[in-house]
Amino acid sequence: SGLGSFEFDGNNIIETPYNQDFNLSDQNFTMEGWIYPNDITGYSVIYAHGYDDVSKRSFVFYTNNNKIRFAYNTSADGTGNVDNTDFTANLKAKTWAHIALVRNSGTISLYVNGVKVPETINIGTSSIYTVTDHNINIGADSINKPNIFSGNIADVHI
């Protein structure tokens, strides 16, 4: 379904070892890629870092029905878990969409197919907690979780 994309069939994910380049902390960043969801109902992870244990959470970027959600943690013990914004993405099943999540000067915004959606997250000067002993995952939050993306993902960048 997409030349040069990775097909997620609900049973597979991509894992890459932690690298300092994935330390989002209080820096500006962009997470982007192309997604082709087979289905837009439920919770399906696009990217995640250490999101399988309350004390090992950094961030997760996922579809939530036809919306996009970004959850992050600001503390090592998991008490700083923030998961409160649904971005209106108007995703469609079996349709490619380019998504870009951008943190710039304390505000996190989402762009879908180059258009900024109205919702934002005011993160201010908060630091996103960095987990150094967990992989970065594409297509699921961890191997043992049921939130595996079904569809194709291509050209991911953080």
C-alpha beads as a LAMMPS data file, in Angstrom:
LAMMPS data file: protein, C-alpha beads

158 atoms
157 bonds

1 atom types
1 bond types

-500.0 500.0 xlo xhi
-500.0 500.0 ylo yhi
-500.0 500.0 zlo zhi

Masses

1 110.0

Atoms # bond

1 1 1 0.000 0.000 0.000
2 1 1 2.798 2.517 -0.080
3 1 1 6.088 2.133 -1.864
4 1 1 8.848 2.744 0.669
5 1 1 6.574 2.596 3.709
6 1 1 6.555 0.065 6.511
7 1 1 3.392 -1.987 6.795
8 1 1 2.123 -2.632 10.310
9 1 1 -0.257 -5.565 10.406
10 1 1 -1.191 -5.317 14.076
11 1 1 1.585 -7.727 15.133
12 1 1 4.837 -5.923 14.339
13 1 1 6.671 -2.776 15.417
14 1 1 9.973 -1.046 14.756
15 1 1 12.318 -0.566 17.710
16 1 1 15.480 1.493 17.790
17 1 1 17.801 1.780 20.779
18 1 1 17.771 5.007 22.774
19 1 1 20.069 7.706 21.464
20 1 1 20.735 11.131 22.994
21 1 1 19.268 12.656 19.808
22 1 1 15.835 11.522 21.074
23 1 1 16.116 13.595 24.258
24 1 1 13.260 16.081 23.822
25 1 1 13.583 17.647 27.305
26 1 1 12.801 21.372 27.054
27 1 1 14.041 21.747 23.475
28 1 1 12.060 22.685 20.387
29 1 1 11.351 19.618 18.249
30 1 1 9.363 18.263 15.333
31 1 1 7.979 14.714 15.017
32 1 1 6.682 14.013 11.562
33 1 1 5.802 11.302 9.141
34 1 1 3.215 9.916 6.770
35 1 1 0.523 7.597 8.125
36 1 1 -1.990 5.406 6.319
37 1 1 -4.288 3.986 9.004
38 1 1 -6.336 0.943 8.024
39 1 1 -8.808 1.884 10.721
40 1 1 -9.312 5.108 12.702
41 1 1 -11.173 3.712 15.703
42 1 1 -9.410 3.235 19.015
43 1 1 -5.860 3.919 20.168
44 1 1 -2.975 3.230 17.771
45 1 1 0.594 4.316 18.492
46 1 1 2.655 6.129 15.871
47 1 1 5.798 6.866 17.997
48 1 1 6.559 6.105 21.616
49 1 1 9.497 6.300 23.951
50 1 1 9.414 4.254 27.133
51 1 1 5.644 4.178 27.427
52 1 1 5.140 0.725 28.914
53 1 1 5.779 1.402 32.616
54 1 1 4.643 4.333 34.765
55 1 1 8.212 5.061 35.903
56 1 1 9.681 4.721 32.417
57 1 1 7.491 7.076 30.406
58 1 1 8.771 9.798 28.169
59 1 1 6.224 10.374 25.379
60 1 1 3.692 8.726 23.105
61 1 1 2.208 10.141 19.880
62 1 1 -0.876 8.233 18.734
63 1 1 -4.180 8.213 16.900
64 1 1 -7.259 8.292 19.102
65 1 1 -10.232 7.559 16.872
66 1 1 -9.965 10.151 14.074
67 1 1 -7.875 12.473 16.248
68 1 1 -4.209 12.679 17.209
69 1 1 -3.007 12.767 20.821
70 1 1 0.393 13.514 22.362
71 1 1 1.039 12.391 25.928
72 1 1 4.233 13.081 27.820
73 1 1 5.757 12.792 31.264
74 1 1 7.653 15.469 33.185
75 1 1 8.944 13.352 36.089
76 1 1 10.884 10.159 36.719
77 1 1 8.211 8.639 38.966
78 1 1 5.345 9.007 36.488
79 1 1 3.442 11.604 38.521
80 1 1 4.026 14.214 35.815
81 1 1 2.053 12.314 33.166
82 1 1 0.206 14.758 30.882
83 1 1 -2.378 13.353 28.475
84 1 1 -5.038 15.952 27.941
85 1 1 -5.183 17.198 24.373
86 1 1 -6.930 15.658 21.403
87 1 1 -5.892 17.396 18.214
88 1 1 -8.651 17.523 15.617
89 1 1 -6.958 15.674 12.784
90 1 1 -9.985 14.463 10.799
91 1 1 -8.084 11.358 9.772
92 1 1 -9.650 9.003 7.284
93 1 1 -9.132 5.260 7.080
94 1 1 -7.093 4.044 4.110
95 1 1 -5.946 7.583 3.260
96 1 1 -2.399 8.936 3.513
97 1 1 -1.905 11.930 5.806
98 1 1 1.250 13.854 6.648
99 1 1 1.370 14.691 10.343
100 1 1 3.841 16.962 12.125
101 1 1 3.901 17.653 15.850
102 1 1 5.953 20.770 16.589
103 1 1 7.161 22.211 19.893
104 1 1 8.209 25.822 19.486
105 1 1 8.830 28.205 22.395
106 1 1 6.681 26.293 24.883
107 1 1 3.736 25.548 22.595
108 1 1 3.056 22.187 20.931
109 1 1 1.067 22.334 17.683
110 1 1 -0.084 19.728 15.187
111 1 1 -0.091 20.083 11.412
112 1 1 -2.050 17.693 9.202
113 1 1 -1.207 17.799 5.504
114 1 1 0.521 21.144 6.091
115 1 1 -2.429 22.790 7.854
116 1 1 -2.174 23.747 11.536
117 1 1 -5.072 22.402 13.600
118 1 1 -6.682 24.784 16.129
119 1 1 -5.738 22.986 19.369
120 1 1 -2.356 23.525 21.049
121 1 1 -0.609 22.329 24.199
122 1 1 0.960 25.020 26.357
123 1 1 3.924 23.137 27.793
124 1 1 5.758 26.311 28.795
125 1 1 9.240 25.610 30.103
126 1 1 8.384 22.071 31.271
127 1 1 10.866 19.394 30.370
128 1 1 9.736 16.122 28.828
129 1 1 11.292 13.404 30.975
130 1 1 13.972 11.418 29.163
131 1 1 14.112 7.644 29.599
132 1 1 17.564 6.367 28.698
133 1 1 17.004 2.629 29.111
134 1 1 14.043 2.115 26.757
135 1 1 13.807 1.914 22.983
136 1 1 12.117 4.369 20.682
137 1 1 9.225 2.517 19.038
138 1 1 7.388 3.149 15.816
139 1 1 3.999 1.509 15.479
140 1 1 3.440 0.560 19.160
141 1 1 4.222 1.706 22.675
142 1 1 6.086 -1.521 23.474
143 1 1 6.166 -5.126 22.311
144 1 1 3.754 -6.255 25.035
145 1 1 1.045 -3.639 24.512
146 1 1 -2.083 -4.000 22.364
147 1 1 -1.924 -0.498 20.847
148 1 1 -0.178 -1.539 17.672
149 1 1 -0.765 0.597 14.589
150 1 1 -2.541 -1.100 11.699
151 1 1 -1.638 0.417 8.346
152 1 1 1.474 2.007 6.878
153 1 1 3.937 4.554 8.256
154 1 1 6.614 6.244 6.150
155 1 1 9.342 8.875 6.391
156 1 1 9.277 9.265 10.173
157 1 1 11.532 11.887 11.730
158 1 1 12.009 13.165 15.248

Bonds

1 1 1 2
2 1 2 3
3 1 3 4
4 1 4 5
5 1 5 6
6 1 6 7
7 1 7 8
8 1 8 9
9 1 9 10
10 1 10 11
11 1 11 12
12 1 12 13
13 1 13 14
14 1 14 15
15 1 15 16
16 1 16 17
17 1 17 18
18 1 18 19
19 1 19 20
20 1 20 21
21 1 21 22
22 1 22 23
23 1 23 24
24 1 24 25
25 1 25 26
26 1 26 27
27 1 27 28
28 1 28 29
29 1 29 30
30 1 30 31
31 1 31 32
32 1 32 33
33 1 33 34
34 1 34 35
35 1 35 36
36 1 36 37
37 1 37 38
38 1 38 39
39 1 39 40
40 1 40 41
41 1 41 42
42 1 42 43
43 1 43 44
44 1 44 45
45 1 45 46
46 1 46 47
47 1 47 48
48 1 48 49
49 1 49 50
50 1 50 51
51 1 51 52
52 1 52 53
53 1 53 54
54 1 54 55
55 1 55 56
56 1 56 57
57 1 57 58
58 1 58 59
59 1 59 60
60 1 60 61
61 1 61 62
62 1 62 63
63 1 63 64
64 1 64 65
65 1 65 66
66 1 66 67
67 1 67 68
68 1 68 69
69 1 69 70
70 1 70 71
71 1 71 72
72 1 72 73
73 1 73 74
74 1 74 75
75 1 75 76
76 1 76 77
77 1 77 78
78 1 78 79
79 1 79 80
80 1 80 81
81 1 81 82
82 1 82 83
83 1 83 84
84 1 84 85
85 1 85 86
86 1 86 87
87 1 87 88
88 1 88 89
89 1 89 90
90 1 90 91
91 1 91 92
92 1 92 93
93 1 93 94
94 1 94 95
95 1 95 96
96 1 96 97
97 1 97 98
98 1 98 99
99 1 99 100
100 1 100 101
101 1 101 102
102 1 102 103
103 1 103 104
104 1 104 105
105 1 105 106
106 1 106 107
107 1 107 108
108 1 108 109
109 1 109 110
110 1 110 111
111 1 111 112
112 1 112 113
113 1 113 114
114 1 114 115
115 1 115 116
116 1 116 117
117 1 117 118
118 1 118 119
119 1 119 120
120 1 120 121
121 1 121 122
122 1 122 123
123 1 123 124
124 1 124 125
125 1 125 126
126 1 126 127
127 1 127 128
128 1 128 129
129 1 129 130
130 1 130 131
131 1 131 132
132 1 132 133
133 1 133 134
134 1 134 135
135 1 135 136
136 1 136 137
137 1 137 138
138 1 138 139
139 1 139 140
140 1 140 141
141 1 141 142
142 1 142 143
143 1 143 144
144 1 144 145
145 1 145 146
146 1 146 147
147 1 147 148
148 1 148 149
149 1 149 150
150 1 150 151
151 1 151 152
152 1 152 153
153 1 153 154
154 1 154 155
155 1 155 156
156 1 156 157
157 1 157 158
